[in-house]
Amino acid sequence: MKSKFKAMVLSCIDPRFQPLVHNYLKKKKLTGKYSAFTITGAAVGVTHNKFKKWHKTFYDNLGTSIQLHKIEKLIVINHKDCGAAKIANGNKEFSPANEKKNS
C-alpha cells in the first residue's frame, strides 16, 4: 500500500516563518501529505557543527518518517534572516551559496 505522505518538510521554528511555510505547502497541494520537522535554523540546525548535538535527532526522525510514511522526498525551507544562521556564521550576514533570485 502506498503512503499518502509525499515528503518530510524541514523548516525553522521562527514563528514569523510558519505562515509562509504553510502557504507554500498549501500552494504545492501538500496539505496533510507531509511529516514535519521544525528546528532552529532548519538546514543550518541539522548540518552546521555549531549545532552538532541536534544532527542525530534529525536523522533519526528522517529515518522514522521514511520507515513509517514511505516518504521519498525531503523539502527544506530556510529563510534569509535566520538567527541560527547568524549564530553559526559568527553574527555575520548569511547568504546561501545557491540562493534563488527573484526575476
C-alpha positions in Angstrom: 0.0 0.0 0.0 1.4 3.4 -1.0 1.6 6.0 1.7 -0.4 9.2 1.5 2.6 11.1 2.7 4.8 12.7 -0.1 7.7 14.2 1.9 9.2 15.3 5.1 9.4 19.1 5.5 12.3 20.6 7.4 11.7 24.2 8.5 12.8 26.7 11.1 11.0 27.3 14.4 10.7 31.1 13.8 7.0 31.9 14.4 7.2 34.7 11.7 8.1 32.0 9.2 5.3 29.4 9.9 2.6 31.1 7.8 4.9 31.2 4.8 5.7 27.5 5.2 2.1 26.7 5.5 1.1 28.8 2.5 3.9 27.4 0.3 2.9 23.8 1.1 -0.8 24.5 0.5 0.1 26.1 -2.9 2.1 22.9 -3.7 -1.0 20.8 -2.7 0.8 19.1 0.1 -1.6 19.9 2.9 -1.9 16.7 5.0 0.6 14.9 2.8 3.9 15.5 4.7 5.6 14.9 8.0 7.2 17.9 9.6 10.4 18.5 11.4 10.8 22.0 12.7 14.1 23.0 14.4 16.0 26.2 15.0 17.8 27.1 11.7 16.2 24.4 9.6 19.1 23.2 7.4 21.6 25.1 9.4 20.4 23.4 12.6 20.9 19.9 11.2 24.2 20.4 9.3 26.4 23.1 11.0 28.9 22.0 13.6 27.7 24.7 16.0 24.5 22.6 16.4 26.2 19.1 16.1 24.2 17.6 19.1 21.0 18.1 17.1 22.0 16.2 14.0 21.3 12.7 15.2 17.8 13.7 16.3 17.0 15.0 12.8 18.4 11.9 11.0 16.6 9.6 13.4 13.4 11.4 12.7 14.0 11.3 8.9 14.7 7.6 9.1 11.5 7.0 11.0 9.5 9.1 8.6 10.9 7.1 5.7 10.0 3.8 7.5 6.5 4.8 8.7 5.4 7.1 5.9 7.3 5.7 3.0 8.4 9.3 2.0 10.8 9.7 -0.9 11.5 13.4 -0.7 12.9 15.9 1.8 11.7 19.5 1.4 13.9 22.0 3.1 12.6 25.5 3.7 15.0 28.1 5.1 14.6 31.8 5.5 17.2 34.6 4.8 17.0 36.4 8.2 17.5 33.3 10.3 19.0 33.9 13.8 20.6 30.4 13.9 22.3 31.0 10.6 23.8 34.3 12.1 24.9 32.4 15.2 26.6 29.7 13.1 28.2 32.4 10.9 29.6 34.5 13.8 26.8 37.0 13.6 27.9 38.0 10.1 25.3 38.3 7.3 24.4 34.9 6.0 23.9 34.4 2.3 23.3 30.9 1.0 25.5 29.8 -2.0 22.5 28.7 -4.1 20.2 31.5 -3.2 17.4 31.9 -5.8 17.0 35.5 -7.1 13.5 36.8 -8.0 13.4 37.9 -11.6 
